[in-house]
């Protein structure tokens, strides 16, 4: 066992917890592909909005983009497998489970992207066989991260010898987002936290780095079936490319992933450790009980994926539950009115009268047009429902987007045209490995399971909107053509174990719902089940103080009966729904991005120069007044009388700066809690800010009129006052004109 080491006091990090980002889920019917396709520009959108707010506020309000949340199940594909010739008894593991080299320290690949002090976070690699079931398998390198226990003080008793291994989601999600989010989680107060970047991802010998750039003609799909089939064909290209490079795709499965976790434990010298798995990590945790039962001291499973992957692919039921949660419970906001009916009306309108938009990049979309999927209206709230912090805004996102798409708002369509035809990068805009994800889903049986369920749901109301039996069938065929069939199902039977196991699930988890948690709990005699009301995907992670305390206590005692999990049982509380102030500013600015930065030159000057002039005037007018008071010089003596133009111009500046600050505050609220919701408008107090931008222009016109009247009356006005106040009045009018042009007004 590792020797105890001295804890280093560390203050709170300057980096905030990760904001909810667009979800990437294996079992959520490939939002990594489809949702990324409809909102792959989300980080760009957020930066554009923040830039606009900063321009308007003239530096009055500043805020930064948050790290992306990576803790979700990754895009599904369809099911599973191993070559037929690998069936049979697996060989007994060697002492180090095939780890030939390691652990070897390395500089963390995310150095510079994540803020940390040396020693607080460290990285290393081990080397393992790619396929332990085949003699002569090539070796691959696996990257792991250690987050050192922070402790509350120098008390040595605060440190526990038994570490925690966090099992990541996906499959296929990279480790960076987990590190950014979990480095400040309460679980790391008393125990070192290890995170293994699973095989085939990032620094762990990733493959298919150009997944979403393969064969651009596949981006020409013009309906749901063709889109899903195209995604399957892209997977086939990846598999062929990987096989040509000597990659053994049959080695990418949850059984081998569990053996990798065992190999890491042995390489680090631990006899046992505590295991924490969320989403796909919960599947891996169950498999670890099968592959390394003696190495698991205690187990926390959250957001449950059953080991046999049964019941995981009923997307009709999942979407019905999602809509029911927010429609039946929705009150207190205008957006709640007829929410489900308006959502379906808009989706059916897009299905029956499809929209094809001009592609922003003909290299990425050679056909020149992109199809607007009706599933946008389903997947956006679906992805937001992973995090309970977003719940107050989900009805407004559905409502505002449904209305805009139903009326074919051209500004919205122009922005979506850019988002749909932008470069997603290797992982669909997410930190993940689509190739590894696809291989695991083939080998584990996910893909064939989805194909079977899609056929069963062919007559549901979601068919043709989010469910494509043809696409699911083709995905299963791609697995088989690559020699990847579902592995023997006895390896994926529900695990019956006496290891103390705490099972947690959010009651409103959209992708791994509570009934899956109940299903495995009933098969595990050594388990306790806690359902967290009004919580989404992974409450032990999204409620860090509560979840951290419960897990620390559990790992200390392993006493399930005496464990106080009341904070999880109470949950975060019912959401208080809010309306969003609808604006198409985001889409307007998004439409400019293909020609950036040149296309932003005029808007920057248009908003920035008037804002600067108004800010200077706002500061200089009171300063000049103070100087006159100190000098005891009346305004008339220095030709400073302006007939009220000075006061009106100052009020215009005050209105502009206050309005911009309120808009910035509304944007900041969403960036902090629900950045995806920016696609549907701004949170309060932005509404008042939009009215103030209208008032700014009216006050600017009034100040110009008063200045002209004073000049025409024969009153002597200094050239400096005349120039300065004139510029302020014109700037106020120009700023309001900018707000009107970019839909940042209240009408």
N, C-alpha and C positions, 0 to 999 in steps of 0.2 A: 504494500500500500504506500502511496505517496507520503512523504514527510510533510508535516505541517509547515507552512511558511508564514512569514510575518505579513499581516495585512497592512496595506498602505491607505491612509485616509485620502479620500477623494471627494471633492465637492461636487455639487450637482452639475450635470453636463449642460453646456450651452445649447445643445441640440435638443429640440422638442421631440416628443414621441412622434412616430411616423403618422402622417395624415392618412386618412383612408384614401386609398387610391383605387383606380379601376381594377376589378378583381380578375384573377386568372385562375380558372378552375378546371380541373380534370373532369369532375362529374357535373359541372354546370354547363354541359353541352357546348363545349369549346368557346367560352367567352374570350379566351386568349386569341382565338382566330376571329370570330364574328364580332365580338364587342370591340376588339382592337380595330377591326375594319371600320366600324362606325364611329369610333371615338379615339382612334390611335393618336390624335393630336392633342389629347387632354393636357399633358404637361406643357405643350406649346401654348395652348389656350390659356392656361393659368398664368403663364409668364406674360402673355399679351395683356390680359386683364390687369395684372399687377402693374405693368408698365403704364397703362392708361390711367389707373388710379394715381400712380405716382406723379404723372404729368399734371393731372388736374389738381392734385394737392400741393404741387410745387414743393415737394419734400416734407409736407406736413405729416404724412403717415408712411411708414415703411414696414414692409413685411417680406418674408422669404418663402420660397417653395419648400415643402416638407419632403423628407425622404419617403420613397414609395413603400407602401406596405406590400411585402412579398408573401405573406403567410397564408396562401390560399391554395385550394386544389387547382391544378392546371388543366388546360384544355383537354376534353376527352377526345377520343378518336374512335375508339371502339374496341376492342377486346384483345385478347391475350395470347401469350403463348410461348412455347418452347418447341424446338424441332422434335419430330416424332422419335428420333433416334436417341433422345436424351432421357427418355422415360426410364424409370427403374430406381434402384437404390442409389442415393447420393453417397459419394465417398466420405469417409470420416474426416473431419477437419484436422489439420495439423495443429501443433501447439499454438502457433501464431495465426492460425486460420489462413495461411497463404500469404501473410504479410512478409514479403522478402526484404524490404528495406523500410526502415522507419522505427520510430517517428523521426523525421528530419525537420528541424526548424526552417521556416522561410519567412521572408518579408510578406506581410499580408497583401494580397492582390488589390484590396480596396484602400490601401494606404493613400491618403490625400483626399479620398472621397468621403471618408467617415472620420469624424473627430475623435481621437483617442490618444492617450499617453502610452508610451512604451511600457510594457508590463501589465497594463490594464487589459489589453487585448493582444493576443499573439496567435500565430498561425504555424502550421506544419503540414507535412505530407507523409502518407504511408503508401506502400506499393503492394498491390494484391493481384491475384489472377483475375482476368476478365471473366472467365467462366470456370469455376471450381469443379464443374462436372465433366470437363474435357481435359484430357492429358495434353500437356504442351501448350496450354492456353497462353496467350500473350499477357504481359503484365501491364497494368494501368496504375496511374497515380491518383490518389484521393487526397483532397484538401480538407483540412479541418481547422476550426477556430476555437480558441479558448478565451472566454471572458472571465477574468479573475474575480473572485468574490470581493465585493466592495467593503462590507462590514459597516457597522455604525460608528465604531470607535476602534481604539487600539486593543480592546479586550480580545485576548486570544480565544476565549470561549465562544466568540461570535462565529468563528470559522468551523465548518464541518468538514471532516475528511472525505466523506462520500460525495462525489460530484453529481451533477445532473447532465445527461445527454439530451439535447433537444433534437427531435426527429422532424425534419423539414417537410413542407407540403409539396404539392404538385400532382404527380411526380414531375420533376423538371425545373423547379424554381431555384434560382441561384441563392447563394448564402448572404449576399450583401445586405439585402433588405432586412433579413432576420437580425443580423448583427446590429444594424442601425436602430432597430426597434427594441431588441432584447438587452442591449448593453446597460440600459437603465431600468430594466424590469426588477421588481422586488425579489424575484427568485434568486438573483445573483447577490443578495446581501450576505448570505452565509455560506454559499456553496459556489465553487467554480462551475461554470456552465460551458459545456462543449457543444459545438454544432458541426456536424459532418456534412460537407457538400457532397451530395450523392454522386455516384459514378455517372459519367456522361454529361456533367453540368459544369460550366465555368472552368475553374482551375482543376477540376477532377476529370480531366481527359474528355472534354466536350467534343461533340461531333455535329455535323451539319450546321456549320456556323452561318450559312447563307440560306437557311430554310425558306424564309419568306420572299427571297429574291429569285428562287429557282423558277424558270419558265414563266415570264411575265404574262404570257397569253392566258394563264390560268386565272388571272385577275379580271378576265372579261365576262365572268359569270353574270347571268341576267335573271336568275331566280334562285330560290332557296336550294332546290335539288342540285342545280349546277354549281352553286357556291360550295356546298358540302362535298360534292364529288370532286371539285377542283382541289379542295383542301386534302382529300384523300390521295389525289394524284400527286400533289406536292410531297406528301409523306412517302409515296412510292419512289419518287426521285431521290429523296433523302436516303431511304433504305438502300437503293442501288448504289448511291455514292459511298455510303458507309461500308457496304460489303466489298466494294472495289478497293477500299483502303485497308481491308483486312480486319474490320471491326466485326466482332461476333455478337450480332444483335440478340441472340438467344440468351446472352449473359446479362441482359438488362431486364431485371424483374425484381419483385419484392423479396423473394427468397434470397437472392444474391445481395440485395441491399441490406437485409438483416445480417447476413454473414459479414458484410463490410463493417457494420456497427460492432459486431463481436470482435472482429480483427482490430478495430481501433481501441476497444477496451483493453484487449490483451497487449497491444503494442504500447499503450500508456502505462501498463502495469497495475491496473485496477482489478481486484477480484470481483467486485460488484459495483454497480452505480445505479442511480435513480434515473428513470426514463420518463420523458415528457413528450408526447406526440400529439399533434393537432392535424386534423384533416387527413390528407394522405399519410401524414406522420402517425395517425392513430392506426391505420392499416399496418404500417411498418412496425409499430409497437406490438401489435398482436402477433405478427410474424416473428418478432424477436423473442417472444415467449416460447415459440416453437423451436427456434434455432439456437437460442442462448438462455434457457430458463434459469440456469444457475447464476448468470451474470446480472440478472435484473433484481435489484433490491426492493424496489417499489415502483409502481407504474401509474402515471396519470395519462388518461386518454381523453381527448376533447375533440368535438366535431367529428363524429364517428363515421368511418368507412369500415364496414364489416370485412373481416378477413376473407369471407367467401364472396364478397362484392354483390351479394344479393340485395335487391330492393333499391339499388343505387341509381337506377337509370330511368325511373318513372317520372319523366320531365313534365308530363301532363299534370300529375299530382303535385309536383313541386311548384309549378307555376300557379296552379289553382290555389295552393296554400298561401303562396306569396301574396297574390291579389286579395285573397280573403282576409289575411292579416291586416292589410292596410286599408282595405275598403270597409270592412265591418267595424273596425276599431277607430276609423277616422272621424274626427269631429273638431270643431273649433277653427276650421280654415275653409276659405272659399273653394280651395282646390279639392276638397273632399266630395263636393257635389257630383253625384253620378259618376264617380271615378272609374269604376270598372267598365261601365257602358261606354264612356267616352274613349277609354283606352282601346277597347276592342273595335269601336267604330273607326278609329284612326288606322289601326293595323289592318283591318279588313279593306279599308279604302286603298291603302298602299299595296295590298295584295291584288285586289281586283282591278285597280287602275295604277299599275306600277310607274314609278318615276325613275327615269334614267338621266343622269347628270353628266355634264361635260367633265372629262377627267382633267385634273390639273397637271398631270405629268404623263405624257403619251409613252414614255419609255417604260413606266411602271404599268400602265394600262394601255396596251397597244390598240385595243378596240376603240379607244377614244371616249367611251362612256362607262360610267359606273352605275350599278343598280343600288337603289336605296332600300335596304331590307326592312320589312315591317318589324322584324325582331328587335330593331333598335329600341322600340318602346317597351319591350319586355326585358331585354338584357340590361338596360341602364338601371332600372330599379332593382333588378335581380342582383346586379353587382354591388349596388349601394347597400343592399340588405345584409351584406357580410358584417358591417360595422354598425352597432347600435347608435353611434354618434350621428350617423346620417339619417336616422329614421324620421326626425321632424320634417325633413325636406323631401322625402320620397313622394308623397302625394302631389306636391307642387311640381316636381320634375315630370311625373306622369301627366298631370293636367296641362301644364304649359306647353310641353312638347306635343302632346296629342292635339291640342288646339292649333298650334302652329303648323303641324304637318297636315292636319285636316283641311286647313284653308290654303295650303301650298304657299306659305310665306316665302317669297323669293329670297329674302336676305338669309333665312335659315338654310334654304336649299343651296345657296351659293357657298356658304360656309361648310356644309356637309359634303359638298362636291370635293372640296379640298381635303377634308379629313378622310374621305373614302378613297382618295387616290394619292395619298402620301406614303412615303417609304416607311414601313413599320420596323425595319431593321431585322436582325436575325431571330429575335424572340417575339415578334409581333408587338413591339413596343414595351415588352416586359423583360425583366431579368430572368430569363429561363432558357432551357434547351428544348425546343420542340421535338428534336429527333429522339432524345432520350425519353421524353414523355410519351411519344408515340410507341416506342419499342416496349416500354414497361406496360403500357395499356394493352398492347397486343398480347404480350406474354402472360399477363395476369388475368386476362379474361374480360377486361373492361369493354373492349371494342365489340366482341360478340354479344356481350350482355346488353349493350346499348342497341345493337341491331335487333335483337329479339324484342326488346321493349318498344322500340320505335314501330315495329310492325304491329304490336298489340295496341299501340296508341294511334294507329293510322286514321281512325275515325274521330279522334278527339277534336275539340275546338282549337287546339294548338297546332294541329297538323297543317303544314303549309305555311305556318307562321314561325315556329321555332323547331318543329319536329319534321325531319326528312328521312323517311324509311329508305329511300333510294340512296341518299348520302351515307346512311349508317351501314347499309349492305355493302356499298363499295368500299368503305373503310375496312370492313371485316375481310373482304376479298384481298385488299392490299396486304394485310397481315399475312394471310395464307400464301400469297404469291412470294412473299419474302421468307417463307418457311417458318413463320411465327404463329404457332397455334397455342391455345390456352394450355398452360402447364397442368399436370395431373391435379385433379381437384382435391385429392386427399391432402395435398400440401396447403390448400386454402380453406380447409374446414375451420369452423369456429373453434377457437382455442378455449379449452377448459383448464384453468390454472388456479392454484392456490396462492399465487403471488398477490400481495395486497394491491388492489387496483381501484383507483378512483376514476369513475367515468363521469364526464361532464358534457353537457350539450346545451347550446342556446335554444330556447323555445322557438325563436323566430329565425333560426339558421336556415337560409334558403336552399342550401345545396346538400347538407348532411343533417336532415331533420331529426327531431327527437325520437321518432319511432325506430330509427336505425340504432340509436344508443340503447333503447330498451331491448332491442333484439339481441345485442351481444351481451348486455348485462344479465339477461336470463340464462345465458349459457356459461357465465363465469361465476362460480360459487364464491370466489374470494373478492368480489367486487361490491362497490357501493355506487349508486347512480344519483347524481345531482342534476336537476334541470333548472336552468337559469331563466326566469321569466324575462321577456322583452330583450333577450340577448341574441346576438347574431352568431357569426362563425368564429368560434374559439374564445369564449369568455375568460378562460384562464389567462389568455394573452391580452385581450382588449380591456380587461379590468385588472391592471397590473398590481395595484396595491392589495386588492381583495384576493385575486388569484395567487399572487405571490405569497401572501400570508398563509392561505389555506394549504398551498403546496409545501411551504417550509414546515408547517406544523405536521403535515402528513408524513413528509420524509423524515422528520425527527422521530416520530413515534410509530409510524406504520399502523396506527390504531384507527381503523375506519369507523368503528362504532362511536368512539369518543371524539372524533374529529369535529370541530366547530366549522361548518361550511355555511353558516347562516347568511353571510354576505353574498355568496353565490346563489343561495336559495331565494334571497330577496330580489336579486337582480338590479339592474340600473334604473328601474322604474319605467312606467308607461311613457311613451314619447308625447310631447306637446307639439302638435303639428303647426307649421308655419306656412304662410303663403310666401312665395318669392315674387319680387318685383320683376315683371317680364321686361326683358330688353334683348334686342338682337345684336348688341354691341360686340359680343364675343364672336358671333358668326361673321359680322362685318369685318372685324379685324382678322379673323381666320382666313377670310377670302383674299386678304392681301398678302398672305405669307408666301405664296409661290414666287413672287417677285421681290421678296425681302432680301436685303434691307432697303433697297431703293424705294419700294412701295410704301415704306413707313416714313420716308423723309417728310413728305407734306403733312401727314397727320401729326408727326412730332413737332414740326415747326408751328403748325396751326394751333395745337393745344399748348405746347411748351412755352412759346414766346409770350402769348397773352397771360399765361399763368405767372411767368416771371415778372412781367410788368405790374400785374395786379399785386403780387406779393411785395414788390419794392414799394409801390404806392401805399399799400396797407401799413408798412412800417414807417415810411417817410412822412406821411401826413400827420400822424400823432407826434412824431419827433419835431416837425416844424412848429406845430402848435405849442409844444412844450418850450421850444426855444423862444417863441414870441412872448409867452407868459413870463419866462425868466427875464427877458429883456424889457418887459413891460411896454411893448410896442403894439399898439392897436393894428388890426389888419388893414384898416383904411389908410394908415400912414405908409404902409409898404406895398400898396396896391394889391392886397391879398384878398379883397372881397370878390367873391365869385357867384353871389346870388344863390348859394346852396349847392353849387356844382361840386365843391370840394367834399362836403359831407356825403352827397349822393354817390360820388365816385368811391369814397372810402367804404360806404355800405355795400356797393357792388363788389368791391374786393373782398369784404368780409363774407358776403353771400357766396362768392365763388370758392373761397378757401374752406368755408364751413361745409358747403355742399360736397366738395371733393373729399374732405375728411370723412364725411358721413358715408359717401359711396365707398371709399377705401375701407371703412370699418365693416360695411356689409360684405365686401369682397373678402376681407380678412377672416370674418366669421366662417365663411364657407371653406376657405383654404385650410383653416385650422381643423374643421370638423367634417366637411363634405365637399371636397374640391370638385367632384363630378357634377354636383348640383349647379355649378356655374353655367353649365350648358342650358339651364332653364331659367336663369335670371339671377337677381341679387337679393341677399338677405337684408332685413332691416338692420340699421336705420337708413339704408340706401335710398328708400322711397322719398324721405324728406330731402335727401341730397339732390335727387333729380329735380324736385320742385325748386330748390334753391338755385340750380343752374339756369332754370327759366327766369327766375327773379333777377339773376345776375344781369342778363341781357336787358331786361326792362329798366333796371336801375342804371345801366350803362347808357341807354338811350335818354333817360331822364337827365343824367348828368351832362350829356352833350347838349341837350336842349337848353338846360339852365346856363351852361357856359356860353352858348351862342346868344341867348337872350341878354346876358350880362354884357357881352361885348357890344351887341347892337344898341344897348341902352346908353352907351357912351362911357360906361364905367371903365376906369383904367385898370387893366389886368396885366401883370408882368408876363413877359414872354415865357419864362420858365413855368409859371403856373398854367398858362394857356396850353403849352406843349404837354406838360406832364398830365394834366387833367384830361386833355383831349386823348392822349394815348391810353389812359386808364378807361375812358368811356368806350373807345374803339375796341380795346382788348376785351372788355366785358361783353360787348356785342359779338365779337369774334369767337369767344369761348362758348357762348350760348349757341352760335351757329354750328360750332364743332359738335356740341352735345346733340343738337337736332340731327346733324348729318350721321352721327354714330349711334342714334337711338338711345341717348343718355338723358332723356327728359321724361317728364311724368305724363306725357300724352302721346 
